[in-house]
Amino acid sequence: MNTDLLDNVLSTEEAELAKVAQRCIMASLDHSRAHRIALIDSDGGTDSSPTLELPPKVLRFFAEMLGAMAEQKLVTLVPQKHELTTQEAAAFLNVSRPFVIKEIEAGKIPHRKVGRHRRVTFTDLVKYQRASQAASDQALQDLTDQAQQLGLGY
């Protein structure tokens, strides 16, 4: 397994190819509602090349991934039911492991136990992260509103 994540970022030439591919997929989705992609061999022919039939959602997903890759961003796919340890959850949230355990024990992050160890699904962790961000945004808005009411010049 490759442990150097930066090796997975595309080169400039590869990123340009990804950008062209993304534009082609988006153009076909916008104009024809096509759900087939014909592969072309290196000679430019399609005689012996297969045709892929994919749902439009899948094509949009590929286009989004190609767009991120064209920007030379690191892309990671996580299975929907993937479970994380408390240490992995803490790393994802950029907080300490004891904080994650405190949130689990407070019932804010759903979990299950495997022996003595806690496991958190990635989906539940993303929901928690979004709810936490929404609460932070609301608190900031409340402070801004209060500052305006008090005429503090904000």
CYANA upper distance limits for C-alpha pairs under 8 A (distance plus 0.5 A):
  4 ASP  CA      8 ASN  CA      8.22
  5 LEU  CA      9 VAL  CA      8.02
  5 LEU  CA     74 LEU  CA      8.22
  6 LEU  CA     74 LEU  CA      8.05
  8 ASN  CA     74 LEU  CA      7.40
  9 VAL  CA     69 MET  CA      7.79
  9 VAL  CA     72 GLN  CA      6.16
  9 VAL  CA     73 LYS  CA      6.97
  9 VAL  CA     74 LEU  CA      6.18
 10 LEU  CA     14 GLU  CA      6.01
 10 LEU  CA     15 ALA  CA      6.08
 10 LEU  CA     69 MET  CA      7.14
 10 LEU  CA     70 ALA  CA      8.14
 10 LEU  CA     72 GLN  CA      6.19
 11 SER  CA     15 ALA  CA      6.47
 11 SER  CA     72 GLN  CA      8.04
 12 THR  CA     16 GLU  CA      6.77
 12 THR  CA     72 GLN  CA      8.35
 13 GLU  CA     17 LEU  CA      6.96
 14 GLU  CA     18 ALA  CA      6.73
 14 GLU  CA     70 ALA  CA      8.16
 15 ALA  CA     19 LYS  CA      6.71
 15 ALA  CA     69 MET  CA      6.62
 15 ALA  CA     70 ALA  CA      4.60
 15 ALA  CA     71 GLU  CA      7.25
 15 ALA  CA     72 GLN  CA      6.78
 16 GLU  CA     20 VAL  CA      6.84
 16 GLU  CA     70 ALA  CA      6.59
 17 LEU  CA     21 ALA  CA      6.69
 17 LEU  CA     70 ALA  CA      8.12
 18 ALA  CA     22 GLN  CA      6.57
 18 ALA  CA     66 LEU  CA      5.71
 18 ALA  CA     67 GLY  CA      7.44
 18 ALA  CA     69 MET  CA      7.04
 18 ALA  CA     70 ALA  CA      5.69
 19 LYS  CA     23 ARG  CA      6.77
 19 LYS  CA     66 LEU  CA      6.96
 19 LYS  CA     67 GLY  CA      6.56
 19 LYS  CA     69 MET  CA      8.40
 19 LYS  CA     70 ALA  CA      5.50
 20 VAL  CA     24 CYS  CA      6.78
 21 ALA  CA     25 ILE  CA      6.77
 21 ALA  CA     63 ALA  CA      8.20
 21 ALA  CA     66 LEU  CA      7.67
 22 GLN  CA     26 MET  CA      6.63
 22 GLN  CA     62 PHE  CA      8.12
 22 GLN  CA     63 ALA  CA      5.23
 22 GLN  CA     64 GLU  CA      7.98
 22 GLN  CA     66 LEU  CA      5.99
 22 GLN  CA     67 GLY  CA      6.58
 23 ARG  CA     27 ALA  CA      6.44
 23 ARG  CA     63 ALA  CA      8.18
 24 CYS  CA     28 SER  CA      6.72
 25 ILE  CA     29 LEU  CA      6.72
 25 ILE  CA     59 LEU  CA      7.30
 25 ILE  CA     60 ARG  CA      8.18
 25 ILE  CA     63 ALA  CA      6.71
 26 MET  CA     30 ASP  CA      6.54
 26 MET  CA     60 ARG  CA      7.81
 26 MET  CA     63 ALA  CA      7.12
 27 ALA  CA     31 HIS  CA      6.66
 28 SER  CA     32 SER  CA      6.21
 28 SER  CA     33 ARG  CA      7.05
 28 SER  CA     34 ALA  CA      6.47
 29 LEU  CA     33 ARG  CA      5.22
 29 LEU  CA     34 ALA  CA      6.29
 29 LEU  CA     35 HIS  CA      8.20
 29 LEU  CA     56 PRO  CA      7.66
 29 LEU  CA     59 LEU  CA      8.38
 29 LEU  CA     60 ARG  CA      8.45
 33 ARG  CA     56 PRO  CA      7.96
 34 ALA  CA     56 PRO  CA      7.95
 35 HIS  CA     53 GLU  CA      6.19
 35 HIS  CA     54 LEU  CA      5.72
 35 HIS  CA     55 PRO  CA      6.16
 35 HIS  CA     56 PRO  CA      6.19
 35 HIS  CA     59 LEU  CA      7.95
 36 ARG  CA     51 THR  CA      7.13
 36 ARG  CA     52 LEU  CA      5.95
 36 ARG  CA     53 GLU  CA      4.84
 36 ARG  CA     54 LEU  CA      6.51
 37 ILE  CA     51 THR  CA      6.18
 37 ILE  CA     52 LEU  CA      5.60
 37 ILE  CA     53 GLU  CA      6.98
 37 ILE  CA     54 LEU  CA      8.34
 38 ALA  CA     46 THR  CA      7.58
 38 ALA  CA     49 SER  CA      7.80
 38 ALA  CA     50 PRO  CA      6.99
 38 ALA  CA     51 THR  CA      4.91
 38 ALA  CA     52 LEU  CA      6.81
 39 LEU  CA     46 THR  CA      6.99
 39 LEU  CA     49 SER  CA      6.07
 39 LEU  CA     50 PRO  CA      6.54
 39 LEU  CA     51 THR  CA      6.62
 39 LEU  CA     52 LEU  CA      8.28
 40 ILE  CA     44 GLY  CA      6.06
 40 ILE  CA     45 GLY  CA      6.02
 40 ILE  CA     46 THR  CA      5.42
 40 ILE  CA     49 SER  CA      6.51
 41 ASP  CA     45 GLY  CA      6.08
 41 ASP  CA     46 THR  CA      6.86
 41 ASP  CA     48 SER  CA      8.34
 41 ASP  CA     49 SER  CA      6.80
 45 GLY  CA     49 SER  CA      8.17
 46 THR  CA     50 PRO  CA      8.12
 54 LEU  CA     58 VAL  CA      6.75
 54 LEU  CA     59 LEU  CA      7.19
 55 PRO  CA     59 LEU  CA      7.10
 56 PRO  CA     60 ARG  CA      6.65
 57 LYS  CA     61 PHE  CA      6.66
 58 VAL  CA     62 PHE  CA      6.70
 59 LEU  CA     63 ALA  CA      6.62
 60 ARG  CA     64 GLU  CA      6.64
 61 PHE  CA     65 MET  CA      6.73
 62 PHE  CA     66 LEU  CA      6.51
 63 ALA  CA     67 GLY  CA      6.55
 64 GLU  CA     68 ALA  CA      6.85
 65 MET  CA     69 MET  CA      6.63
 65 MET  CA     75 VAL  CA      7.85
 66 LEU  CA     70 ALA  CA      6.40
 67 GLY  CA     71 GLU  CA      6.94
 68 ALA  CA     72 GLN  CA      6.99
 68 ALA  CA     73 LYS  CA      5.97
 68 ALA  CA     74 LEU  CA      8.11
 68 ALA  CA     75 VAL  CA      7.63
 69 MET  CA     73 LYS  CA      5.92
 69 MET  CA     74 LEU  CA      7.48
 69 MET  CA     75 VAL  CA      7.57
 78 VAL  CA     82 HIS  CA      7.18
 78 VAL  CA    122 PHE  CA      8.37
 80 GLN  CA    122 PHE  CA      7.46
 80 GLN  CA    123 THR  CA      6.98
 81 LYS  CA    121 THR  CA      6.59
 81 LYS  CA    122 PHE  CA      7.26
 81 LYS  CA    123 THR  CA      7.54
 82 HIS  CA    121 THR  CA      6.13
 82 HIS  CA    122 PHE  CA      6.13
 82 HIS  CA    123 THR  CA      8.39
 83 GLU  CA    119 ARG  CA      6.35
 83 GLU  CA    120 VAL  CA      5.81
 83 GLU  CA    121 THR  CA      4.72
 83 GLU  CA    122 PHE  CA      6.33
 84 LEU  CA     88 GLU  CA      6.10
 84 LEU  CA     89 ALA  CA      6.40
 84 LEU  CA    119 ARG  CA      6.03
 84 LEU  CA    120 VAL  CA      5.73
 84 LEU  CA    121 THR  CA      6.58
 84 LEU  CA    122 PHE  CA      7.10
 85 THR  CA     89 ALA  CA      6.61
 85 THR  CA    117 HIS  CA      8.28
 85 THR  CA    118 ARG  CA      6.94
 85 THR  CA    119 ARG  CA      5.58
 85 THR  CA    120 VAL  CA      7.02
 86 THR  CA     90 ALA  CA      6.55
 86 THR  CA     97 ARG  CA      6.55
 86 THR  CA    100 VAL  CA      7.01
 86 THR  CA    101 ILE  CA      7.46
 86 THR  CA    118 ARG  CA      7.03
 86 THR  CA    119 ARG  CA      7.10
 86 THR  CA    120 VAL  CA      7.66
 87 GLN  CA     91 ALA  CA      6.76
 87 GLN  CA     96 SER  CA      8.42
 87 GLN  CA     97 ARG  CA      5.93
 88 GLU  CA     92 PHE  CA      6.68
 89 ALA  CA     93 LEU  CA      6.70
 89 ALA  CA     97 ARG  CA      8.23
 89 ALA  CA    100 VAL  CA      7.71
 89 ALA  CA    120 VAL  CA      7.78
 89 ALA  CA    125 LEU  CA      7.71
 90 ALA  CA     94 ASN  CA      6.23
 90 ALA  CA     95 VAL  CA      5.52
 90 ALA  CA     96 SER  CA      5.96
 90 ALA  CA     97 ARG  CA      5.63
 90 ALA  CA     99 PHE  CA      8.26
 90 ALA  CA    100 VAL  CA      6.50
 91 ALA  CA     95 VAL  CA      6.91
 91 ALA  CA     96 SER  CA      8.02
 93 LEU  CA    129 GLN  CA      7.64
 95 VAL  CA     99 PHE  CA      7.16
 95 VAL  CA    100 VAL  CA      7.84
 96 SER  CA    100 VAL  CA      7.11
 97 ARG  CA    101 ILE  CA      6.81
 98 PRO  CA    102 LYS  CA      6.61
 99 PHE  CA    103 GLU  CA      6.74
100 VAL  CA    104 ILE  CA      6.64
101 ILE  CA    105 GLU  CA      6.58
102 LYS  CA    106 ALA  CA      6.61
103 GLU  CA    107 GLY  CA      6.84
103 GLU  CA    108 LYS  CA      5.79
103 GLU  CA    109 ILE  CA      6.48
104 ILE  CA    108 LYS  CA      6.22
104 ILE  CA    109 ILE  CA      5.27
104 ILE  CA    110 PRO  CA      6.97
104 ILE  CA    111 HIS  CA      7.44
108 LYS  CA    128 TYR  CA      7.83
109 ILE  CA    120 VAL  CA      8.08
109 ILE  CA    124 ASP  CA      7.34
109 ILE  CA    125 LEU  CA      7.40
109 ILE  CA    128 TYR  CA      6.90
110 PRO  CA    120 VAL  CA      7.08
110 PRO  CA    121 THR  CA      8.50
110 PRO  CA    124 ASP  CA      7.04
111 HIS  CA    118 ARG  CA      6.85
111 HIS  CA    119 ARG  CA      5.97
111 HIS  CA    120 VAL  CA      5.18
111 HIS  CA    121 THR  CA      7.62
112 ARG  CA    118 ARG  CA      6.21
112 ARG  CA    119 ARG  CA      5.87
112 ARG  CA    120 VAL  CA      7.22
113 LYS  CA    117 HIS  CA      5.96
113 LYS  CA    118 ARG  CA      5.04
113 LYS  CA    119 ARG  CA      6.58
114 VAL  CA    118 ARG  CA      6.67
114 VAL  CA    119 ARG  CA      7.52
120 VAL  CA    124 ASP  CA      7.34
120 VAL  CA    125 LEU  CA      7.28
121 THR  CA    125 LEU  CA      6.82
122 PHE  CA    126 VAL  CA      6.71
123 THR  CA    127 LYS  CA      6.80
124 ASP  CA    128 TYR  CA      6.66
125 LEU  CA    129 GLN  CA      6.62
126 VAL  CA    130 ARG  CA      6.65
127 LYS  CA    131 ALA  CA      6.65
128 TYR  CA    132 SER  CA      6.48
129 GLN  CA    133 GLN  CA      6.61
130 ARG  CA    134 ALA  CA      6.59
131 ALA  CA    135 ALA  CA      6.67
132 SER  CA    136 SER  CA      6.74
133 GLN  CA    137 ASP  CA      6.60
134 ALA  CA    138 GLN  CA      6.63
135 ALA  CA    139 ALA  CA      6.67
136 SER  CA    140 LEU  CA      6.70
137 ASP  CA    141 GLN  CA      6.68
138 GLN  CA    142 ASP  CA      6.60
139 ALA  CA    143 LEU  CA      6.76
140 LEU  CA    144 THR  CA      6.71
141 GLN  CA    145 ASP  CA      6.61
142 ASP  CA    146 GLN  CA      6.62
143 LEU  CA    147 ALA  CA      6.61
144 THR  CA    148 GLN  CA      6.76
144 THR  CA    154 TYR  CA      7.37
145 ASP  CA    149 GLN  CA      6.74
146 GLN  CA    150 LEU  CA      6.72
147 ALA  CA    151 GLY  CA      6.69
147 ALA  CA    152 LEU  CA      5.85
147 ALA  CA    153 GLY  CA      7.78
147 ALA  CA    154 TYR  CA      6.66
148 GLN  CA    152 LEU  CA      6.56
148 GLN  CA    153 GLY  CA      7.04
148 GLN  CA    154 TYR  CA      6.35
